Amino acid sequence: MFEEVIEKIREQVLNGLRSGAIREYSPQSFKSWARGRDVVTKGDLAYELGKQNSALLILWGSAENRIYLSKESDGSLAVIVICDVVWDGLEKYECFRALRDAFYNLSLYGVTIRSLPSQLKVWLRVARRASEEGFSLGVLARAVNEAMNSLEFVRATDVIILTSRNEMDALKDAFLRAKRILDALIKMHEEKLLNCEECDYRDVCSEIPELKMIRDRIKKQ
């Protein structure tokens, strides 16, 4: 379903690795972080990312439990999560909901994470105490990796964190494509009546066989 989107993301990551703009790590390269829901106020703030420019993608595809981090940062934030899923009868929509909720429920000491997966938005605020104790984007990526891998149907998770507008702009079309696919998937399951002739996503359903199969199955119910 997301093959085209993931191919573009992987291509940019590979180019970044070659140029030195992106570095690759294993999750164990970073410390495990204490869990705990925290609200970081302006008075406690060390830094924030994603307030002006952000993107969040939660996708499924091939993954190998790797972390990829940008070297440069201008306050932007893109978190791309790719999970290798064992389907075994699992519905695509239920998979998305479970992955989304795993990210929603991620809570870390000294950190506020606000996310809207349906709108491709994520915002990170880090408290001074967390920064002083070693919190980093690698720590965040490990926490995301662990949260996703805790789901019984996930084999492995790659986490890509980009922190420059240029890197995000290069993937703008891929982000928009992924959003349309997810919007179509959500619409089919959350609207009781399917009117394909007037639907804004009929082109997406026609282009992606999995969406077409899901649509046809729902219409027969």
Backbone torsions as a table, in degrees:
resi	resn	phi	psi	omega
1	MET	NA	-39.8	-177.9
2	PHE	-107.4	16.2	-173.6
3	GLU	-55.4	-45.7	-178.0
4	GLU	-64.4	-42.1	179.9
5	VAL	-64.8	-47.0	-177.6
6	ILE	-65.9	-35.9	177.6
7	GLU	-59.1	-42.4	179.3
8	LYS	-67.5	-39.5	178.4
9	ILE	-64.4	-46.8	179.9
10	ARG	-62.0	-37.4	179.3
11	GLU	-62.8	-43.2	179.6
12	GLN	-68.0	-40.2	178.0
13	VAL	-61.0	-44.2	179.6
14	LEU	-61.6	-43.0	177.5
15	ASN	-62.5	-39.1	178.8
16	GLY	-66.7	-37.4	177.2
17	LEU	-64.9	-41.2	-179.3
18	ARG	-66.2	-37.9	-177.3
19	SER	-85.7	-12.7	-177.5
20	GLY	89.3	3.3	-179.8
21	ALA	-76.9	-20.2	179.8
22	ILE	-129.5	143.4	177.2
23	ARG	-120.2	147.8	-177.7
24	GLU	-107.9	141.0	-179.4
25	TYR	-142.1	164.5	166.1
26	SER	-92.4	153.8	179.1
27	PRO	-56.9	-32.7	-177.0
28	GLN	-72.5	-5.0	175.5
29	SER	-69.1	-16.2	-175.8
30	PHE	-119.7	152.1	-178.1
31	LYS	-69.9	149.4	171.9
32	SER	-74.8	141.9	-172.4
33	TRP	-113.6	143.1	180.0
34	ALA	-63.0	138.5	178.6
35	ARG	-87.4	150.2	178.1
36	GLY	159.8	124.8	-178.2
37	ARG	-70.4	127.0	-175.3
38	ASP	-133.6	143.8	172.9
39	VAL	-111.4	114.3	-177.5
40	VAL	-91.6	117.2	-179.8
41	THR	-87.8	168.4	179.6
42	LYS	-59.9	-35.4	-179.7
43	GLY	-68.1	-24.5	-179.0
44	ASP	-96.3	-5.5	-165.9
45	LEU	-72.7	130.0	170.5
46	ALA	-93.2	-47.1	176.9
47	TYR	-165.4	161.4	175.4
48	GLU	-137.8	151.2	-179.8
49	LEU	-132.6	143.6	173.6
50	GLY	92.1	-2.1	-176.6
51	LYS	-63.8	-40.5	-178.2
52	GLN	-97.7	-28.6	-174.0
53	ASN	-147.5	111.5	-176.3
54	SER	-147.7	161.3	175.7
55	ALA	-154.5	141.8	176.3
56	LEU	-133.1	121.6	177.0
57	LEU	-123.1	128.3	174.5
58	ILE	-121.1	109.7	-170.9
59	LEU	-127.7	168.9	171.6
60	TRP	-123.0	140.8	-177.8
61	GLY	175.5	-169.9	-179.9
62	SER	-66.6	135.8	-179.7
63	ALA	-148.3	157.5	-175.0
64	GLU	-135.4	23.6	-178.8
65	ASN	58.1	56.7	177.9
66	ARG	-122.2	155.4	176.9
67	ILE	-120.9	135.8	179.2
68	TYR	-126.6	125.0	-176.0
69	LEU	-126.4	137.9	172.4
70	SER	-67.3	149.9	174.2
71	LYS	-88.7	-32.5	-177.6
72	GLU	-98.0	149.1	178.4
73	SER	-141.9	135.1	174.9
74	ASP	-126.2	20.2	180.0
75	GLY	96.1	-7.2	176.6
76	SER	-77.8	163.5	178.6
77	LEU	-153.2	120.7	170.3
78	ALA	-124.2	124.6	175.6
79	VAL	-112.9	116.8	-179.0
80	ILE	-114.8	120.5	-177.0
81	VAL	-116.3	122.3	179.3
82	ILE	-119.9	116.6	-176.5
83	CYS	-108.7	132.7	174.4
84	ASP	-86.7	111.1	-168.8
85	VAL	-105.9	137.6	169.2
86	VAL	-92.1	108.5	-171.4
87	TRP	-72.4	-60.6	174.6
88	ASP	44.0	49.7	178.3
89	GLY	87.9	-3.7	180.0
90	LEU	-69.7	131.0	178.2
91	GLU	-75.7	145.1	-178.9
92	LYS	-59.5	-42.1	-178.1
93	TYR	-66.5	-42.6	178.4
94	GLU	-64.6	-35.4	175.8
95	CYS	-61.8	-49.1	-179.8
96	PHE	-58.9	-44.5	-179.8
97	ARG	-60.9	-42.6	-178.7
98	ALA	-67.0	-43.2	178.4
99	LEU	-65.4	-43.4	178.6
100	ARG	-60.1	-45.3	-177.8
101	ASP	-67.3	-33.4	177.2
102	ALA	-62.6	-38.3	177.4
103	PHE	-73.2	-44.9	178.2
104	TYR	-53.2	-41.0	-172.5
105	ASN	-86.1	2.1	178.9
106	LEU	-68.5	119.9	179.9
107	SER	-130.5	130.2	-175.2
108	LEU	-130.4	140.0	179.9
109	TYR	-57.1	129.0	175.2
110	GLY	74.5	14.9	-175.4
111	VAL	-137.1	138.3	171.3
112	THR	-112.5	123.5	177.5
113	ILE	-117.1	117.3	175.5
114	ARG	-113.2	127.3	-175.8
115	SER	-138.5	146.6	173.8
116	LEU	-132.8	83.2	-177.6
117	PRO	-56.4	-34.3	-178.5
118	SER	-68.3	-21.0	178.7
119	GLN	-109.8	7.1	-179.2
120	LEU	57.6	47.6	-178.9
121	LYS	-127.1	141.9	173.9
122	VAL	-150.4	141.2	-177.1
123	TRP	-137.2	131.2	-175.5
124	LEU	-120.6	129.3	174.4
125	ARG	-123.6	129.7	-175.9
126	VAL	-118.3	128.3	179.9
127	ALA	-76.5	155.2	178.9
128	ARG	-58.5	-40.7	-178.0
129	ARG	-63.6	-37.2	178.7
130	ALA	-68.6	-43.4	179.2
131	SER	-62.0	-41.8	-179.9
132	GLU	-66.8	-27.7	-179.0
133	GLU	-91.3	3.9	171.5
134	GLY	107.2	10.5	177.0
135	PHE	-65.6	140.6	179.3
136	SER	-149.9	173.5	177.5
137	LEU	-67.0	-27.6	173.6
138	GLY	-64.9	-38.9	176.1
139	VAL	-63.0	-43.7	176.3
140	LEU	-59.5	-46.4	-178.5
141	ALA	-61.6	-40.8	177.2
142	ARG	-62.1	-42.7	179.9
143	ALA	-62.2	-40.5	177.4
144	VAL	-64.9	-43.8	178.3
145	ASN	-57.5	-46.2	-178.4
146	GLU	-67.1	-39.1	-179.8
147	ALA	-63.4	-44.3	-179.7
148	MET	-69.2	-42.6	-178.6
149	ASN	-69.4	-14.0	176.6
150	SER	-73.2	-16.7	176.4
151	LEU	-75.0	134.2	-171.1
152	GLU	-65.3	-20.6	-177.9
153	PHE	-96.5	3.4	-179.5
154	VAL	-101.6	123.8	179.4
155	ARG	-85.0	-39.6	-176.0
156	ALA	-160.4	157.8	-178.4
157	THR	-140.0	128.2	170.5
158	ASP	-100.4	138.9	178.5
159	VAL	-123.8	123.3	179.6
160	ILE	-115.5	123.3	178.9
161	ILE	-120.1	117.2	178.9
162	LEU	-108.6	140.4	-175.0
163	THR	-131.5	21.0	175.1
164	SER	-127.7	143.2	-179.6
165	ARG	-61.6	-37.3	-179.4
166	ASN	-60.5	-42.8	178.9
167	GLU	-64.7	-40.5	179.8
168	MET	-69.4	-40.5	179.2
169	ASP	-61.9	-33.8	179.5
170	ALA	-66.2	-21.9	-179.8
171	LEU	-107.7	13.8	-176.0
172	LYS	-56.2	-45.1	-179.3
173	ASP	-65.1	-38.4	178.9
174	ALA	-65.6	-40.9	177.7
175	PHE	-61.3	-45.9	-179.0
176	LEU	-64.2	-39.8	178.4
177	ARG	-62.6	-45.8	179.3
178	ALA	-62.1	-40.0	-180.0
179	LYS	-63.5	-40.8	179.6
180	ARG	-65.9	-37.9	178.0
181	ILE	-64.6	-47.2	-180.0
182	LEU	-66.3	-39.7	177.7
183	ASP	-60.9	-40.8	179.0
184	ALA	-65.0	-43.6	179.8
185	LEU	-61.7	-44.8	-180.0
186	ILE	-65.8	-43.6	-177.9
187	LYS	-60.0	-42.3	-178.6
188	MET	-62.9	-33.0	-175.6
189	HIS	-93.5	-21.3	-175.3
190	GLU	-104.9	-8.4	174.0
191	GLU	-105.1	131.5	-174.7
192	LYS	-72.0	-29.1	-176.5
193	LEU	-117.4	123.6	178.9
194	LEU	-96.5	117.9	176.2
195	ASN	-118.1	86.4	-172.3
196	CYS	-63.5	-31.3	-176.8
197	GLU	-66.3	-28.3	-178.3
198	GLU	-108.3	6.5	-176.1
199	CYS	-81.1	138.2	179.8
200	ASP	-72.2	-12.1	-175.2
201	TYR	-110.7	14.6	-177.0
202	ARG	-64.6	-28.9	177.5
203	ASP	-67.0	-38.6	179.2
204	VAL	-66.5	-44.5	179.7
205	CYS	-62.6	-35.6	-179.5
206	SER	-70.9	-30.7	-176.2
207	GLU	-85.2	-23.8	-174.8
208	ILE	-113.8	109.4	-175.8
209	PRO	-54.1	-39.1	-178.7
210	GLU	-62.7	-41.7	178.1
211	LEU	-65.7	-39.7	178.9
212	LYS	-62.6	-41.4	178.8
213	MET	-64.1	-41.9	178.5
214	ILE	-63.2	-45.1	179.7
215	ARG	-59.9	-46.8	-178.0
216	ASP	-64.2	-38.0	179.1
217	ARG	-66.2	-42.7	-179.8
218	ILE	-64.7	-39.3	-178.9
219	LYS	-66.1	-24.0	179.9
220	LYS	-83.7	-14.0	-177.1
221	GLN	-72.5	NA	NA
